[in-house]
């Protein structure tokens, strides 16, 4: 699963879960489950990630 800070995860929880190894940070504000296939998740949610990173370009 993809976690986007501000959408489905707050920054405090993201930091804590990343420190405990439950999720892995891909880039600032975007995390994925530690045991998940990160490449597949990124491809599956590419439009959602692009909209998160560049909100004016995709609306």
N, C-alpha and C positions, 0 to 999 in steps of 0.2 A: 504494500500500500504506500502511496505517496502522501506525505504530510506537508502542508503549506502553512507556514507561520502566519497567523492572522485569519486564515480560513477555517481550518479544522484542528489547529494546534496553537496554543499560546507560547510565547517565547520562553517563559520560565519552565514550562513542562518540556519543551523541546530541548532546552539546555540540560535539564536533569536526565532525561531519557538518553540523550547522546552520551553523557558522562557515564551512565550505568551500562551502556552498550546495547540498549534495546533498539535504538534507531541509529542510522548513520547519516551524517550531513553530506549532501551532494554538492550544493553550493549554498550561499547565504539564503536562509529561509526555506530551503527545500530539503526534506529528509525522507528516508525510506527505511522500512523495517530491516534490521540487521540480518535476518535470516532469509530475506526475500531476494529474488533475482532483480537487481537494480536496473540492469539494461532493459529487461522486459517491461518493468514498471514505467520507466521513463518513456519508452516507445508507446506504451498503452495510454499514457496520460500526457502526451506531447503538447496537444493543443491547450490543455488546462495549465501546464507549466508555462507555455509561451504567453498565455493570457495573464498569468500571475506576474511574470517578469516584465512584460511590455503591455500594460493595460490599455494604453491609447492606441496601439497599433492593431489590436484585434477587436475593437468595439466599434 
